[in-house]
Amino acid sequence: MVSADPGSRTGSAAGDAGAGAVVERLRLGMAGGVLSFPLTSFHADGSLDLEGFRAHVAAQVAAGPGAVFPACGTGEFFSLDEDEYRQVVTAAVEVTAGRVPVVAGVGYGWAQAARFARIAEDAGADALLVLPHYLVAAPQDGLVEQVRQLAARTRLPLIAYQRGQVAFSVESLKKIAAIPTVVGLKDGHSDLDRLQRLTLAAPDGFLFFNGAATAEIQARAYATVGIPAYSSAVHAFAPEIADAFFAALQRGDHAELDRLLREFYVPFVELRDRRPGYAVSLVKAAARLRGRPVGPVRAPLTDPSAEDLGDLKTLLAAGLELVGAAL
């Protein structure tokens, strides 16, 4: 493990080389498919269903994503203890078997994030997604120091995630991008003015991707500021729809994009917005409707109401029919 001194880690040639290899794999993956954020499977009693998770990840990888991000927001990172996290990341690494990069989520304050980072490193993850810190608002120098402290404690490349109370300024982005193993930024704010400034200020090769909720809604807008890559929650339950959208975006088929947005994605977002937490709960419910072994959500999330579940089933069937697939 590298030194805990943030200033001492910036000269690691091995670390730089490793980060460069991961960046190249991620860049190629982002160009070829959406980014998969698998669900974490639970039994009916709320305990971890590791075999269900392994089956779900296998199905995700078979659908051809650009990378797999276990134990992140869609994977209910916030509800996992350290042992469960270890099992989930280890399983994801084993199931992917090197076919795509595995980027594990870490979060809370930097001290706790470092504990998760060590677990992910031992499990064989390729990189880490640094989820927004817990609870408090922080000034820009604090946001930068949070990343520095974590980077000092892991050899793994880091992708920062700005969402909620985390939003990097141009100067802060320059500072974290100067850390050799900080390789990218996931954005969940959808502020295109800020994003354009960030992309112009970032060094060559720095990775950006769209991490807004139901990212397809804004995928074309992100592409206009040079960020065509995105994560897809829909991929977790309907890779057929997600892949059809990605392919239409790649070939510039705006008529097809409009059709998928109008007839599936916008109604899905309207359903998602009925209740807090549905950004995960609906995704899990949709996966269960397709027979995927993902189980229920854990508190504080709640599963959809019977009425909302019925609407989801109707919409899912219609969306799959759009792309020639069946429920």
Secondary structure, DSSP 8 states (H G I E B T S, - for coil): ---S-GGGSTT-HHHHHHHHHHHHHHHHHHHHS-EE-----B-TTS-B-HHHHHHHHHHHHHT--SEE--SSTTTTGGG--HHHHHHHHHHHHHHHTTSS-BEEEE-SSHHHHHHHHHHHHHHT-SEEEE---SS----HHHHHHHHHHHHTT-SS-EEEEE-TT----HHHHHHHHTSTTEEEEEE-S--HHHHHHHHHHS-TT-EEEE-STTGGGGHHHHHHTT---BEESGGGT-HHHHHHHHHHHHHT-HHHHHHHIIIIIHHHHHHHTTSTTHHHHHHHHHHHHTT-S-----TTS----HHHHHHHHHHHHHHHHHTT---
